[in-house]
Amino acid sequence: MKMRSGVAVIVGLIIIGFTTAAYFLLDLGNNAGFERAFLFLWASQIVCFGGIAVMGSVNGRTITRSGVSAVLMAYFLATLVFTPFAGLLADNLNWLTLMQLLIIAIALIALVIVGFATIMADSSNYNPEADHVFTQKCGKRIFKLMQSPQGRKFEMQLKALHAQIQSLEIKGISAADNAVAGKVGELEDFVMSGVEAADGEIEELTAAVIQAFRGGV
């Protein structure tokens, strides 16, 4: 996910740089409409790519991160499409500002809908008994791995992972059990391969398991 955030930041900086160059090279500052519109455009770029970068670096449901990123991108694109026509409203900046605020309002409503959809999805998928059974099953797999000859060299990391899984307050994880089981399987394959010193890799794999439990990808 760090790579996604890095890509979002780089792409955002490139687009902001190009927008700034276009503004000055085309001498758009002489038109009050373009001047106002570009302020909104720069703001949308910062919010869009900054938000996508944040969504790529935090844990959360895939539906939430994807939904928020899509709304932010749509907000930026809507602002971008409107900008070339801003010069026509140079004599009526209040209408220009009102139209930009309308775009922002629609984006905010869409974000609220995404948040509500996430809550509803979590509620519909919530099965306390299934969550508990699945969590215990994964915990047993980690404990068994820790007791194996290959796992003893990573006993400290696996023990910490096992304790963390048992202490997590998980809700609706059974809906994403394939992703979690896949990460646990990757950890098992790595440990059982008999590798020697690989503290960095084992830390990364154990972190991926916890991230999957919390709804990350």
N, C-alpha and C positions, 0 to 999 in steps of 0.2 A: 504494500500500500504506500510505502514511502516513495517508491518509484512513480506511482500515479501522481502524488503530490508534487514531486519534482518536475514532472512533465507539464502539469497544469501551470506551475509557476513560470517555467521557461516559455511556454506558449503564450501565456498572458503577458509577459514582459515584451515578447516580440510584437504582439498585436498592439499593445499600448505604445510601443516605440514607433510602429508604422503609423498609427493614428496621429501621434504627435507630429511626425514628419509631414504627413499629409496636411495637417492643419496649418503649419507654418509655410510649407512650400507652395500651397495653393492660396496663401494669403486670405484665409477664411475669416480671420479676426476682424476684417472690415465690415462683415455682415453680422448684425446683432443676433439674427436668428441662428446662424451657424455657430456663433460664439456660445450662445446658451445651450444649443443642442450638443455641442462637443463636451461641455461640462457634464451633461447627463451621460454622454457616451463613455467618457473616461470613468465616471463613477460606476457605470454598469460593468465595465471591463474589470475593474478592481474587485467589485462584489462578486462577479461571476467566477473568475479564475481563482480569486482568493478563497471563495466558498468551496469550489471544487477541490482545491488543495487541502482545505480543512477536512472535507468529507473523506478524502483519500487517506488521511492520517489518523482518523479516529475509529474506534470500534463502534459497531452498530449494525442494525439489520440492513441487508442488501437493498431491500425495498426502500428504506429511508435514504440511504446514501445515493442510490441511483435516481430516486425521485427528486431529491433536492438538487442534485447536479443537473438534471434535465430541466427543471424549472429555472435555475439560474442561467443556463445556456439560452433558453427561450427568451428570458428577459433581456439578455445582451443582444440577441439577434433582432428582437423587436425594436430595441432602441437604435440599433445599427440601420435597420431598414427605414426607420423614420428620419434619420439624420439628413440624408440628401435633400429632403423636402423642407427642411427647417428654414431655408432661405426665403421661402414664400411667406413665412410668418414673421419676418423681421419687424414688421410694423405692428404686430400684435403678439408681444412676448407672453402676455398672460395666457392666451390660448395655447401657445407652444408649451409653456410650463404645465398647464392643465393636462394636456395630452400625455406629457411625460409622466406626470403623477398618476394618470390613469393606468399606464403601463406598469408602474411600480405597484399600484394597488392590486392589479390583476395577478402579478407575480406573488404578492404577499398572500392573496387568497389561495393561490395554487399551493403555496408552501403549507398553509394551514390544512388544506385538504390532504396533502401528503402525510402530514403528521397524524391527522385523524385516521387515515387509512392504515397507518402503521399500528396505531393503538387497536383498531378493530381487528387487524390481522393477528396481533399478539393475543387478543382476547379469544378469538375463535380457535386459535391453535393451542390454547393453554389447557394442558392436561396434567395436573399435579402428579398423579400416580405414574403416568408414563414418563414424565420428566425425572422422577426419583429413580425409577427402575433403570432408565437409560444411563443416568449419571453414575449409579452404583456399578453398572456393567462396565463402563469405561474405567472407573476407579479400580475394579478388580483386574482389568487388563494391564493397567499401569503397575499395580502391585505385583502381579505375576511376572511382568517384565523386569521389575526391580530385583526379584528373587532369583532370576536366571543368572547363570555364570557370566554371560555377556553383559548383563545389566549391572553387575556389581561395581564395575568401574565408573558407572554413572549414577551410583546409588544416591548421592546427595541431591542431584538435580531431579531424579525420578521421585524421590521421597517428597521433595518440595512440591512437585507437580501434583502428586497424589493428594497431599494435604490441601493444596489450593482448590483442586476440583471438589473435594468433599465440603469445602467451606463456601463455595460459590452459591449465591442465591439465584438460581436459574429458573426462568419462566419461559415456557414454550420451546425449550430446546429440542423436544422430540420431533418438532417440525423440520429441524435441520440436522437430524441425526446422521444423514449420509455424509455431510461435510465434516462433522465432528469425527465420525468413525474413520473417515479418510485420513484425517490428520493424525489420529492415534495410530492408524496402520502405517503411515510414513515413519512415525517415531519408532514403532516396533521393528520395521524393516531395517532402519538405520542401526539400532542397537544390536539386533541379532546378526548383522553383517560382520560383527567382530572387529570393528574399527578400533584403532588405538586411541591416542589423544585427539579429541575433537570437541573441546569444551564449547567453542564458538558455535559449532553446528548443533550440538545437543541443546544449547540454550535457545537457539533459533527455533528448533522443532518443538520444544516444550512451550515456548511462547505462542507458537502457531496453534497448538492444541487449546490453550486458554482463550486465545482470540476467537477460535471457531466456536467455543462454548458460549462466548459472549455475543455471537452473531456476526463476527467479522468474516472476511473471505481472504 
